[in-house]
Structures are given as C-alpha cells and as structure tokens.
Amino acid sequence: MQIHAIEADPIRKQSLDKSFQCFATAIIFERRFAVYQLRLRVLTYLGIVTPAVVGITYVTYGDESTLTLCFVALAGILGTIQLIVSLWAVVARWDEELEYSEESSLENRRLSLIFDTHARMPEVSGAEATVLVGNANRDLESLEARDRLKSVSDGEKRYGYRAALFEKDLVCKCCDKTPSSIEKPSDCKTCGCYRLLPLFTPIGALR
C-alpha cells in the first residue's frame, strides 16, 4: 500500500506514527545498550589483564626487576581506577541499565513492526486487526511508562528521531529535509543539534 494512501486514513496514519515512534525509541536504547556493554567489558578486561601482566612479569624477571616494579606501580594505579569505576557501576546499576536497554530496544522494535503491519493491512477495522492493534497499544502504554523512568534526554530524542527518518527515508517536518547521515547531525532543532561523542561516553553527552 502506498504511503500517501496510508496517511490519508486516520487509523492507518495513527499506527504508522506509532511504528515510527517505537523505532526511534528502539534506536535510543540500542545505543544505550552498546554504551553499557562496552563499559562493563572494559572493566572485566582490566580486572583480568592487569594482575595477569604483573604475574607474568614477576615470573619472567623476578621481584627486583625495574620492569616488574614499573608494572606493579602501573597495576596499582589501574587497580585504583578500576575499583572506583566498579563501585560507581554498582551504584549506578550499569548491569541493570544494560539489561533494560536490551529489553526495551527489542520490545520497541517488535511493536514498531506490529504497528507498521497494521497500517498496511487490507482491513484495519476487522476483528483480527482490532485485536492485533489493541494488544500492541496496551503493550506500548506499559513500555512507555517504564521508558519514561530512564530519563531520555532531548539530545537522545533528536538522535532517535533522525535515525528513524534516515531508516524510513522520510522528511523532517521542521527542516523539510531527509537526513543523509546519523553520525553528522544537522542544525535542525528537531532532527539535529546533538553531539554524538565516542561510544564509551555518557548518554547525557548527546545534546
């Protein structure tokens, strides 16, 4: 079904808008998942490699070697940093944020597909379509309530909106342009004006 025909039907248009919204939210939480996953992997790696390097150096060069003493000093610095960051990871519940981000991104993608399917069904008011979209609406309402507790920033919202426009090849209603890239945002106050820093940086850096 042509996009113009879908947008002309209020019921189809509503489902199409919800599909877009869910996709944009999925993109936001997919990035969050990648950030928390990288952070936790780095912490785990440092916890393994630091004592391993010191142990190998000690066995190879002895405990009075200059190289061993340098590695021990470096390991002490890295160990202190790792301890501080690990404590913050526990306080900030990075593991829970990782789990929720994955759950939310998958559920939002699922709902996006359902709403898109409903918008393109031959009969959107039939019994099957009504049950399909009714269940999806209830799931979306519950999911939105949980997502709101995660403090999504304005920058993240613009990032997700631009990513959805880019994926679906749609025009921004504010700047009247179709994004050509996600990594290089425009100056548009709706689909741009965010700073996409390296993956390890806090989500709040998207602004």
Residue frames as a rotation matrix with the C-alpha (Angstrom) as fourth column:
MET 1
0.578 0.816 0.000 0.00
0.816 -0.578 0.000 0.00
0.000 0.000 -1.000 0.00
GLN 2
-0.045 -0.589 0.807 1.31
0.533 -0.697 -0.479 3.45
0.845 0.408 0.346 -0.96
ILE 3
-0.683 -0.329 -0.652 2.41
0.730 -0.278 -0.625 5.74
0.024 -0.903 0.430 1.88
HIS 4
-0.912 0.375 0.169 0.06
-0.341 -0.919 0.200 8.50
0.230 0.125 0.965 0.70
ALA 5
-0.069 0.920 -0.385 -2.93
-0.200 0.366 0.909 6.16
0.977 0.140 0.159 0.92
ILE 6
-0.141 -0.059 -0.988 -1.91
0.834 0.531 -0.151 5.15
0.534 -0.845 -0.026 4.44
GLU 7
-0.896 -0.292 -0.334 -1.53
0.433 -0.745 -0.508 8.73
-0.100 -0.600 0.794 5.63
ALA 8
-0.683 0.706 0.187 -4.95
-0.417 -0.588 0.694 9.62
0.600 0.396 0.696 4.21
ASP 9
0.283 0.749 -0.599 -6.61
0.179 0.573 0.800 7.11
0.942 -0.334 0.029 6.55
PRO 10
0.301 -0.151 0.942 -6.63
-0.779 -0.608 0.152 8.36
0.549 -0.780 -0.300 10.19
ILE 11
0.896 0.072 0.438 -6.46
-0.345 0.734 0.585 4.85
-0.279 -0.676 0.682 11.66
ARG 12
0.723 -0.672 0.160 -3.60
0.646 0.576 -0.501 3.78
0.245 0.466 0.850 9.41
LYS 13
0.275 -0.614 0.740 -1.81
-0.060 -0.779 -0.624 7.08
0.959 0.127 -0.251 9.99
GLN 14
0.621 0.010 0.784 -2.01
-0.766 -0.205 0.609 6.61
0.167 -0.979 -0.119 13.76
SER 15
0.902 -0.291 0.317 -0.46
0.169 0.917 0.361 3.15
-0.396 -0.273 0.877 13.54
LEU 16
0.544 -0.730 0.415 2.23
0.601 -0.006 -0.799 4.42
0.585 0.684 0.435 11.17
ASP 17
0.360 -0.375 0.854 3.11
-0.492 -0.855 -0.168 7.22
0.793 -0.359 -0.492 13.60
LYS 18
0.756 -0.050 0.653 3.34
-0.602 0.341 0.722 4.75
-0.258 -0.939 0.228 16.49
SER 19
0.846 -0.488 0.213 5.55
0.532 0.801 -0.275 2.49
-0.037 0.346 0.937 14.38
PHE 20
0.348 -0.708 0.615 7.87
0.210 -0.581 -0.787 5.43
0.914 0.402 -0.054 13.75
GLN 21
0.482 -0.082 0.872 7.86
-0.755 -0.544 0.366 6.39
0.444 -0.835 -0.324 17.42
CYS 22
0.908 -0.097 0.408 8.71
-0.176 0.795 0.580 2.86
-0.381 -0.599 0.705 18.57
PHE 23
0.676 -0.695 0.244 11.51
0.651 0.408 -0.640 2.56
0.345 0.592 0.728 16.05
ALA 24
0.288 -0.557 0.779 13.06
-0.209 -0.830 -0.517 5.86
0.934 -0.014 -0.356 17.20
THR 25
0.605 -0.006 0.796 12.89
-0.796 -0.046 0.604 4.74
0.033 -0.999 -0.033 20.85
ALA 26
0.945 -0.272 0.180 14.45
0.262 0.962 0.079 1.38
-0.195 -0.028 0.980 19.95
ILE 27
0.457 -0.809 0.370 17.41
0.408 -0.179 -0.895 3.18
0.790 0.560 0.248 18.38
ILE 28
0.342 -0.282 0.896 17.93
-0.686 -0.727 0.032 5.23
0.643 -0.626 -0.442 21.57
PHE 29
0.669 -0.026 0.743 18.04
-0.643 0.482 0.596 2.17
-0.374 -0.876 0.305 23.79
GLU 30
0.890 -0.446 0.099 20.19
0.432 0.750 -0.501 0.23
0.149 0.488 0.860 21.32
ARG 31
0.236 -0.827 0.510 22.84
-0.069 -0.538 -0.840 2.92
0.969 0.164 -0.184 21.71
ARG 32
0.357 -0.060 0.932 22.48
-0.911 -0.242 0.334 2.82
0.205 -0.969 -0.141 25.49
PHE 33
0.961 0.015 0.277 22.91
-0.083 0.968 0.235 -0.95
-0.265 -0.249 0.932 25.39
ALA 34
0.626 -0.770 0.125 26.11
0.463 0.238 -0.854 -0.58
0.627 0.592 0.506 23.35
VAL 35
0.166 -0.550 0.818 27.49
-0.522 -0.753 -0.401 2.01
0.837 -0.360 -0.412 25.80
TYR 36
0.486 0.074 0.871 26.83
-0.862 0.207 0.463 -0.03
-0.146 -0.976 0.165 28.94
GLN 37
0.985 -0.142 0.103 28.04
0.158 0.970 -0.182 -3.23
-0.074 0.195 0.978 27.29
LEU 38
0.416 -0.880 0.227 31.36
0.219 -0.146 -0.965 -1.59
0.882 0.452 0.132 26.34
ARG 39
0.173 -0.327 0.929 31.84
-0.808 -0.587 -0.057 -0.11
0.564 -0.741 -0.366 29.80
LEU 40
0.702 0.176 0.690 31.27
-0.621 0.626 0.472 -3.41
-0.349 -0.760 0.549 31.57
ARG 41
0.913 -0.407 0.026 33.51
0.355 0.760 -0.545 -5.30
0.202 0.507 0.838 29.13
VAL 42
0.242 -0.853 0.463 36.35
-0.177 -0.508 -0.843 -2.83
0.954 0.123 -0.274 29.70
LEU 43
0.270 -0.083 0.959 36.02
-0.953 -0.167 0.253 -3.23
0.139 -0.982 -0.124 33.48
THR 44
0.909 0.113 0.400 36.05
-0.194 0.967 0.166 -7.01
-0.368 -0.228 0.901 33.16
TYR 45
0.744 -0.666 0.055 39.06
0.311 0.272 -0.911 -6.91
0.592 0.694 0.410 30.81
LEU 46
0.119 -0.714 0.690 41.07
-0.574 -0.617 -0.539 -4.70
0.810 -0.332 -0.483 33.17
GLY 47
0.500 0.162 0.851 40.21
-0.850 0.282 0.446 -6.97
-0.168 -0.946 0.279 36.09
ILE 48
0.938 -0.146 0.315 41.74
0.182 0.979 -0.088 -9.92
-0.296 0.140 0.945 34.22
VAL 49
0.673 -0.679 0.293 44.63
0.411 0.013 -0.912 -8.45
0.615 0.734 0.288 32.25
THR 50
0.505 -0.496 0.706 46.17
-0.629 -0.772 -0.093 -6.25
0.591 -0.397 -0.702 34.98
PRO 51
0.488 -0.363 0.793 47.05
-0.683 0.407 0.607 -8.99
-0.544 -0.838 -0.049 37.50
ALA 52
0.879 -0.158 0.451 47.93
0.351 0.853 -0.386 -11.37
-0.324 0.498 0.805 34.65
VAL 53
0.677 -0.649 0.347 50.54
0.068 -0.414 -0.908 -8.98
0.733 0.638 -0.236 33.24
VAL 54
0.368 -0.526 0.767 52.03
-0.900 -0.408 0.153 -8.36
0.232 -0.747 -0.623 36.69
GLY 55
0.670 -0.052 0.741 52.18
-0.355 0.854 0.381 -12.10
-0.652 -0.518 0.554 37.38
ILE 56
0.877 -0.342 0.338 53.86
0.477 0.529 -0.702 -12.92
0.061 0.777 0.626 34.07
THR 57
0.534 -0.695 0.483 56.37
-0.298 -0.689 -0.661 -10.10
0.792 0.209 -0.574 34.55
TYR 58
0.455 -0.322 0.830 57.17
-0.877 -0.003 0.480 -11.29
-0.152 -0.947 -0.284 38.07
VAL 59
0.776 -0.116 0.620 57.73
0.055 0.992 0.117 -14.88
-0.628 -0.056 0.776 36.96
THR 60
0.811 -0.426 0.401 59.85
0.495 0.133 -0.859 -13.80
0.312 0.895 0.319 33.99
TYR 61
0.227 -0.739 0.635 62.04
0.035 -0.645 -0.763 -11.05
0.973 0.195 -0.121 35.52
GLY 62
-0.390 -0.359 -0.848 61.81
0.809 0.306 -0.502 -11.55
0.440 -0.882 0.171 39.29
ASP 63
0.552 0.748 -0.368 60.57
0.827 -0.435 0.357 -9.27
0.108 -0.501 -0.859 42.01
GLU 64
0.190 -0.556 -0.809 63.56
0.446 -0.685 0.575 -6.87
-0.874 -0.471 0.117 41.98
SER 65
-0.444 -0.322 0.836 63.49
0.894 -0.099 0.437 -6.11
-0.058 0.941 0.332 38.27
THR 66
-0.867 0.092 -0.491 62.91
-0.061 -0.995 -0.078 -2.48
-0.495 -0.037 0.868 37.28
LEU 67
-0.757 0.599 -0.261 60.37
-0.319 0.010 0.948 -3.66
0.571 0.801 0.183 34.76
THR 68
-0.345 0.625 -0.700 58.48
0.722 0.653 0.227 -5.60
0.599 -0.427 -0.677 37.42
LEU 69
-0.566 0.081 -0.820 58.45
0.669 -0.537 -0.514 -2.62
-0.482 -0.840 0.250 39.77
CYS 70
-0.918 0.229 -0.323 57.14
-0.360 -0.824 0.438 -0.39
-0.166 0.518 0.839 36.98
PHE 71
-0.556 0.739 -0.381 54.37
-0.038 0.436 0.899 -2.84
0.831 0.514 -0.214 36.14
VAL 72
-0.381 0.393 -0.837 53.43
0.901 0.360 -0.241 -3.18
0.206 -0.846 -0.491 39.81
ALA 73
-0.759 0.061 -0.649 53.18
0.224 -0.911 -0.347 0.60
-0.612 -0.409 0.677 40.13
LEU 74
-0.829 0.459 -0.318 51.11
-0.509 -0.387 0.769 0.83
0.230 0.800 0.555 36.95
ALA 75
-0.478 0.658 -0.582 48.89
0.388 0.753 0.532 -2.03
0.788 0.028 -0.615 38.10
GLY 76
-0.576 0.229 -0.785 48.31
0.774 -0.156 -0.613 -0.20
-0.263 -0.961 -0.088 41.38
ILE 77
-0.826 0.263 -0.499 47.14
-0.316 -0.948 0.024 2.90
-0.467 0.178 0.866 39.53
LEU 78
-0.656 0.582 -0.482 44.92
-0.446 0.217 0.868 0.91
0.609 0.784 0.117 37.16
GLY 79
-0.554 0.424 -0.716 43.57
0.648 0.760 -0.052 -1.14
0.523 -0.493 -0.696 40.05
THR 80
-0.727 0.267 -0.633 42.60
0.387 -0.602 -0.698 2.00
-0.568 -0.752 0.335 41.95
ILE 81
-0.743 0.444 -0.500 40.86
-0.654 -0.642 0.400 3.44
-0.144 0.625 0.768 38.89
GLN 82
-0.609 0.502 -0.614 39.10
-0.092 0.724 0.683 0.14
0.788 0.472 -0.395 38.26
LEU 83
-0.662 0.338 -0.669 37.93
0.747 0.368 -0.553 -0.04
0.059 -0.866 -0.496 41.89
ILE 84
-0.740 0.366 -0.564 36.50
-0.080 -0.881 -0.467 3.49
-0.668 -0.300 0.681 41.76
VAL 85
-0.620 0.501 -0.604 34.73
-0.763 -0.205 0.613 2.89
0.184 0.841 0.509 38.45
SER 86
-0.673 0.347 -0.653 33.49
0.213 0.937 0.277 -0.53
0.708 0.048 -0.704 39.57
LEU 87
-0.720 0.408 -0.561 31.95
0.585 -0.077 -0.808 0.97
-0.373 -0.910 -0.183 42.69
TRP 88
-0.621 0.499 -0.604 30.24
-0.542 -0.830 -0.129 3.61
-0.566 0.247 0.787 40.58
ALA 89
-0.698 0.339 -0.631 29.00
-0.462 0.461 0.758 0.89
0.548 0.820 -0.165 38.20
VAL 90
-0.691 0.446 -0.569 27.35
0.657 0.716 -0.236 -0.84
0.302 -0.537 -0.788 41.17
VAL 91
-0.625 0.437 -0.647 25.82
0.280 -0.648 -0.708 2.37
-0.729 -0.624 0.282 42.50
ALA 92
-0.493 0.396 -0.774 24.61
-0.754 -0.638 0.154 3.45
-0.433 0.660 0.614 39.03
ARG 93
0.110 0.554 0.825 23.41
-0.112 0.832 -0.544 -0.12
-0.988 -0.032 0.154 38.32
TRP 94
-0.344 -0.338 -0.876 25.08
-0.869 -0.238 0.433 -0.43
-0.355 0.911 -0.212 34.94
ASP 95
-0.989 -0.045 0.139 24.20
-0.003 0.958 0.287 -4.12
-0.146 0.284 -0.948 34.74
GLU 96
-0.237 0.971 0.015 20.50
0.574 0.152 -0.805 -3.34
-0.784 -0.182 -0.593 35.24
GLU 97
0.176 0.239 -0.955 20.66
-0.485 -0.823 -0.296 -0.50
-0.857 0.515 -0.029 32.72
LEU 98
-0.757 -0.516 -0.401 22.28
-0.616 0.359 0.701 -2.88
-0.218 0.778 -0.589 30.22
GLU 99
-0.833 0.474 0.285 19.55
0.457 0.880 -0.130 -5.46
-0.312 0.022 -0.950 30.72
TYR 100
0.075 0.926 -0.369 16.73
0.374 -0.369 -0.851 -2.92
-0.924 -0.074 -0.375 30.48
SER 101
-0.140 -0.191 -0.971 18.19
-0.684 -0.691 0.235 -1.23
-0.716 0.697 -0.034 27.39
GLU 102
-0.967 -0.218 -0.133 18.30
-0.249 0.686 0.684 -4.54
-0.058 0.694 -0.717 25.55
GLU 103
-0.567 0.817 0.108 14.76
0.685 0.540 -0.490 -5.43
-0.458 -0.204 -0.865 26.65
SER 104
0.134 0.640 -0.757 13.35
0.064 -0.767 -0.638 -2.03
-0.989 0.037 -0.144 25.66
SER 105
-0.444 -0.369 -0.817 15.06
-0.733 -0.374 0.568 -1.92
-0.514 0.851 -0.104 22.27
LEU 106
-0.996 0.076 0.056 13.79
0.093 0.868 0.488 -5.39
-0.011 0.491 -0.871 21.35
GLU 107
-0.321 0.940 -0.113 10.25
0.750 0.179 -0.636 -4.67
-0.578 -0.289 -0.763 22.55
ASN 108
0.049 0.309 -0.950 10.09
-0.248 -0.917 -0.311 -1.32
-0.967 0.251 0.032 20.77
ARG 109
-0.765 -0.349 -0.541 11.25
-0.606 0.107 0.788 -2.93
-0.218 0.931 -0.293 17.53
ARG 110
-0.847 0.503 0.173 8.59
0.514 0.857 0.026 -5.62
-0.136 0.111 -0.985 17.92
LEU 111
0.011 0.895 -0.445 5.86
0.556 -0.376 -0.741 -3.05
-0.831 -0.239 -0.502 18.46
SER 112
-0.286 -0.192 -0.939 7.14
-0.545 -0.774 0.324 -0.94
-0.788 0.604 0.116 15.57
LEU 113
-0.982 -0.110 -0.156 6.76
-0.191 0.582 0.790 -3.92
0.004 0.806 -0.593 13.26
ILE 114
-0.542 0.841 0.008 3.25
0.774 0.503 -0.385 -4.67
-0.328 -0.202 -0.923 14.55
PHE 115
0.107 0.594 -0.797 2.01
0.161 -0.801 -0.576 -1.10
-0.981 -0.067 -0.181 14.07
ASP 116
-0.543 -0.362 -0.757 3.58
-0.664 -0.368 0.652 -0.95
-0.514 0.857 -0.041 10.61
THR 117
-0.968 0.227 0.111 1.88
0.252 0.854 0.455 -4.23
0.009 0.468 -0.884 9.71
HIS 118
-0.219 0.943 -0.250 -1.47
0.736 -0.008 -0.677 -2.92
-0.641 -0.333 -0.692 10.97
ALA 119
-0.097 0.136 -0.986 -1.12
-0.285 -0.953 -0.104 0.28
-0.954 0.271 0.131 8.94
ARG 120
-0.633 -0.271 -0.725 -0.70
-0.756 0.012 0.655 -1.75
-0.169 0.963 -0.212 5.77
MET 121
-0.748 0.424 0.510 -3.41
0.287 0.900 -0.328 -4.37
-0.598 -0.099 -0.795 6.36
PRO 122
-0.790 0.492 0.365 -6.21
0.364 -0.101 0.926 -4.51
0.493 0.865 -0.100 3.77
GLU 123
0.314 0.933 0.176 -8.82
0.202 -0.247 0.948 -4.08
0.928 -0.263 -0.266 6.51
VAL 124
-0.686 -0.697 0.209 -7.72
-0.003 -0.285 -0.959 -2.11
0.728 -0.658 0.193 9.57
SER 125
-0.392 0.622 0.678 -11.10
-0.906 -0.390 -0.165 -2.28
0.162 -0.678 0.717 11.34
GLY 126
0.236 0.465 -0.853 -11.65
-0.363 0.857 0.367 -6.04
0.902 0.223 0.371 11.14
ALA 127
0.966 0.234 0.114 -11.65
-0.196 0.369 0.909 -8.35
0.171 -0.900 0.402 14.13
GLU 128
0.567 -0.812 -0.136 -8.10
0.811 0.579 -0.079 -9.59
0.143 -0.065 0.988 13.56
ALA 129
-0.175 -0.638 0.750 -6.70
0.453 -0.728 -0.514 -6.10
0.874 0.250 0.416 13.09
THR 130
0.458 0.449 0.767 -8.57
-0.433 -0.641 0.634 -4.77
0.776 -0.622 -0.099 16.15
VAL 131
0.984 -0.132 -0.123 -7.16
0.177 0.594 0.785 -7.48
-0.030 -0.794 0.607 18.40
LEU 132
0.282 -0.944 0.171 -3.66
0.893 0.193 -0.407 -7.01
0.351 0.267 0.897 16.98
VAL 133
-0.261 -0.394 0.881 -3.51
0.189 -0.916 -0.354 -3.26
0.947 0.074 0.314 17.48
GLY 134
0.696 0.569 0.438 -5.38
-0.345 -0.269 0.899 -3.43
0.629 -0.777 0.009 20.81
ASN 135
0.836 -0.454 -0.308 -2.76
0.546 0.635 0.546 -5.72
-0.053 -0.624 0.779 22.31
ALA 136
-0.067 -0.907 0.417 0.02
0.865 -0.262 -0.429 -3.60
0.498 0.331 0.801 20.83
ASN 137
0.116 0.193 0.974 -1.45
-0.113 -0.972 0.206 -0.42
0.987 -0.134 -0.091 22.30
ARG 138
0.964 0.241 0.111 -1.60
-0.146 0.130 0.981 -1.94
0.222 -0.962 0.161 25.77
ASP 139
0.522 -0.843 -0.128 1.99
0.850 0.503 0.156 -3.17
-0.067 -0.191 0.979 25.48
LEU 140
-0.137 -0.569 0.811 3.12
0.609 -0.694 -0.384 0.24
0.781 0.441 0.442 24.23
GLU 141
0.554 0.421 0.718 1.41
-0.266 -0.728 0.632 2.07
0.789 -0.541 -0.291 27.09
SER 142
0.972 -0.214 -0.097 3.17
0.184 0.438 0.880 -0.14
-0.146 -0.873 0.465 29.63
LEU 143
0.252 -0.937 0.240 6.51
0.965 0.226 -0.133 0.16
0.070 0.265 0.962 27.86
GLU 144
0.085 -0.166 0.982 6.31
0.301 -0.936 -0.184 3.95
0.950 0.311 -0.030 27.58
ALA 145
0.887 0.288 0.360 5.69
-0.250 -0.356 0.900 4.21
0.387 -0.889 -0.244 31.31
ARG 146
0.741 -0.669 -0.059 8.87
0.525 0.521 0.673 2.24
-0.420 -0.530 0.737 32.00
ASP 147
0.098 -0.725 0.682 10.91
0.923 -0.190 -0.334 4.08
0.372 0.662 0.651 29.37
ARG 148
0.535 0.182 0.825 10.00
0.057 -0.982 0.179 7.45
0.843 -0.049 -0.536 30.87
LEU 149
0.985 -0.171 -0.007 11.68
0.011 0.022 1.000 6.42
-0.171 -0.985 0.024 34.13
LYS 150
0.388 -0.887 0.251 15.01
0.878 0.438 0.194 6.17
-0.282 0.145 0.948 32.26
SER 151
0.451 -0.174 -0.875 15.33
0.106 -0.964 0.246 9.93
-0.886 -0.203 -0.416 31.73
VAL 152
0.120 -0.334 0.935 15.78
0.981 0.187 -0.059 10.10
-0.155 0.924 0.350 27.97
SER 153
-0.373 -0.362 -0.854 17.46
0.335 -0.911 0.240 13.42
-0.865 -0.197 0.461 27.14
ASP 154
0.604 0.581 -0.546 16.34
-0.228 -0.530 -0.817 15.86
-0.764 0.618 -0.187 24.45
GLY 155
-0.154 -0.763 -0.627 19.52
-0.930 -0.101 0.352 15.09
-0.332 0.638 -0.695 22.52
GLU 156
-0.834 -0.106 0.542 18.72
-0.052 0.992 0.114 11.39
-0.550 0.067 -0.833 22.56
LYS 157
0.151 0.972 0.177 15.19
0.309 0.124 -0.943 12.09
-0.939 0.197 -0.282 21.34
ARG 158
0.540 -0.013 -0.842 16.53
-0.671 -0.611 -0.421 14.11
-0.509 0.792 -0.338 18.40
TYR 159
-0.579 -0.809 -0.100 19.07
-0.751 0.482 0.451 11.36
-0.317 0.336 -0.887 17.69
GLY 160
-0.608 0.421 0.673 16.35
0.270 0.907 -0.323 8.70
-0.746 -0.015 -0.665 17.68
TYR 161
0.482 0.822 -0.303 14.05
0.029 -0.360 -0.932 10.86
-0.876 0.441 -0.198 15.54
ARG 162
0.204 -0.489 -0.848 16.80
-0.911 -0.412 0.018 11.47
-0.358 0.769 -0.530 12.98
ALA 163
-0.797 -0.523 0.301 17.73
-0.424 0.840 0.338 7.78
-0.429 0.142 -0.892 12.92
ALA 164
-0.197 0.822 0.535 14.10
0.408 0.565 -0.718 6.85
-0.892 0.076 -0.446 12.25
LEU 165
0.625 0.369 -0.688 13.82
-0.385 -0.621 -0.683 9.43
-0.680 0.691 -0.246 9.46
PHE 166
-0.231 -0.834 -0.502 17.04
-0.931 0.039 0.363 8.10
-0.283 0.551 -0.785 7.93
GLU 167
-0.789 -0.077 0.610 15.94
-0.081 0.996 0.020 4.47
-0.609 -0.034 -0.792 8.17
LYS 168
-0.042 0.909 0.415 12.49
0.626 0.348 -0.698 5.06
-0.779 0.231 -0.583 6.71
ASP 169
-0.753 -0.364 0.548 13.63
0.657 -0.411 0.632 7.68
-0.004 0.836 0.549 4.16
LEU 170
0.375 0.927 -0.032 11.20
0.922 -0.369 0.122 10.31
0.101 -0.075 -0.992 5.47
VAL 171
-0.208 -0.362 0.909 11.30
0.364 -0.891 -0.272 14.10
0.908 0.274 0.317 5.50
CYS 172
-0.690 -0.075 -0.720 11.70
0.715 -0.219 -0.663 16.05
-0.108 -0.973 0.205 8.76
LYS 173
0.295 0.926 0.236 8.60
0.928 -0.337 0.163 18.16
0.230 0.171 -0.958 9.41
CYS 174
0.578 -0.138 -0.805 10.73
0.402 -0.810 0.427 21.00
-0.711 -0.570 -0.412 10.76
CYS 175
-0.219 -0.786 -0.577 13.58
-0.269 -0.520 0.811 21.42
-0.938 0.333 -0.097 8.23
ASP 176
0.726 0.638 -0.257 11.80
-0.445 0.150 -0.883 19.67
-0.525 0.755 0.393 5.34
LYS 177
0.025 -0.786 -0.618 14.85
-0.950 0.174 -0.260 17.51
0.312 0.593 -0.742 4.62
THR 178
0.952 0.158 -0.263 15.58
-0.102 0.971 0.215 13.78
0.289 -0.177 0.941 4.59
PRO 179
0.554 -0.791 0.260 18.67
-0.579 -0.142 0.803 13.02
-0.598 -0.596 -0.536 6.73
SER 180
0.652 -0.426 -0.627 21.65
-0.497 0.384 -0.778 11.79
0.573 0.819 0.039 4.74
SER 181
-0.331 -0.794 -0.509 23.57
0.091 0.510 -0.855 10.70
0.939 -0.330 -0.097 7.84
ILE 182
0.787 0.519 -0.332 23.08
0.348 0.071 0.935 9.94
0.509 -0.852 -0.124 11.53
GLU 183
0.195 -0.832 -0.519 26.70
0.978 0.124 0.169 10.48
-0.076 -0.541 0.838 12.53
LYS 184
-0.876 -0.471 0.103 26.69
0.481 -0.869 0.119 14.04
0.034 0.153 0.988 11.18
PRO 185
-0.002 0.958 -0.286 23.60
0.919 -0.110 -0.378 15.80
-0.394 -0.264 -0.881 12.57
SER 186
-0.146 0.073 0.987 22.25
0.656 -0.739 0.152 18.98
0.740 0.669 0.060 11.05
ASP 187
-0.976 -0.183 0.114 21.43
0.060 -0.736 -0.675 22.25
0.207 -0.652 0.729 12.81
CYS 188
-0.196 0.980 0.033 17.72
-0.175 -0.068 0.982 21.43
0.965 0.186 0.185 12.80
LYS 189
-0.550 0.023 0.835 16.16
-0.814 -0.238 -0.530 21.79
0.187 -0.971 0.149 16.26
THR 190
0.500 0.821 0.276 14.04
-0.843 0.534 -0.061 18.68
-0.198 -0.202 0.959 15.65
CYS 191
0.994 -0.108 -0.012 16.29
0.099 0.945 -0.311 16.16
0.045 0.308 0.950 13.86
GLY 192
0.230 -0.967 0.111 19.73
0.405 -0.009 -0.914 17.58
0.885 0.256 0.390 14.68
CYS 193
0.207 -0.227 0.951 21.57
-0.624 -0.780 -0.050 19.69
0.753 -0.584 -0.304 17.24
TYR 194
0.959 -0.073 0.274 23.06
-0.187 0.562 0.806 16.77
-0.213 -0.824 0.525 19.16
ARG 195
0.149 -0.974 -0.168 26.69
-0.969 -0.110 -0.221 15.85
0.197 0.196 -0.961 19.68
LEU 196
0.961 0.191 -0.201 27.46
-0.181 0.981 0.065 12.18
0.210 -0.026 0.977 19.10
LEU 197
0.223 -0.916 0.333 30.58
-0.974 -0.193 0.122 11.51
-0.048 -0.352 -0.935 21.16
PRO 198
-0.586 -0.535 -0.609 32.59
-0.582 0.800 -0.143 8.25
0.564 0.270 -0.780 21.28
LEU 199
0.076 0.763 -0.642 30.64
-0.103 0.646 0.756 5.18
0.992 0.009 0.127 22.34
PHE 200
-0.343 -0.277 -0.898 32.14
0.759 0.482 -0.438 4.96
0.554 -0.831 0.045 25.83
THR 201
-0.934 -0.070 0.349 30.93
-0.081 -0.914 -0.399 8.44
0.347 -0.401 0.848 26.78
PRO 202
-0.702 0.709 -0.068 27.81
0.237 0.143 -0.961 9.06
-0.671 -0.691 -0.268 28.90
ILE 203
-0.238 0.738 0.632 24.45
0.970 0.154 0.186 9.11
0.040 0.657 -0.753 27.18
GLY 204
0.536 0.479 -0.695 23.95
0.599 -0.796 -0.087 12.61
-0.595 -0.370 -0.713 28.53
ALA 205
-0.455 -0.792 -0.406 26.65
0.174 -0.526 0.832 13.78
-0.873 0.308 0.377 26.12
LEU 206
-0.574 0.401 0.714 24.05
0.791 0.049 0.609 13.62
0.209 0.915 -0.345 23.33
ARG 207
-0.069 0.535 -0.842 22.73
0.603 -0.650 -0.462 17.13
-0.795 -0.540 -0.277 23.37
